[in-house]
Amino acid sequence: MPITDVTIVSRCSHCRHLISETTVKKDNMRLMVSDLVWCESCGAETPEVREVAGRQSALEAERASYPANPPVPDLSAAEYRRWRENRTAR
């Protein structure tokens, strides 16, 4: 059965404080808004940012699945050139 409802999370654009969560049908989903909302943390009306719930955790899980970068030698430019020349000469 296809998923028809999506949970939308509204946050403050300045401090990322959670303002509200709303469940809407995919057909009625609107993430791009120019509305101002009252943020309790900031104490002011700020632009609203809307995201699909669970998006941030999905991004973090994807980043964690990437392979680690190899260590980079901490060398000056001249030392690096010598290191690279020695490495390619092999």
Helices and strands as residue ranges (DSSP letters): E 5-12, E 18-25, G 26-28, E 36-39, E 44-52, H 55-65, H 77-89
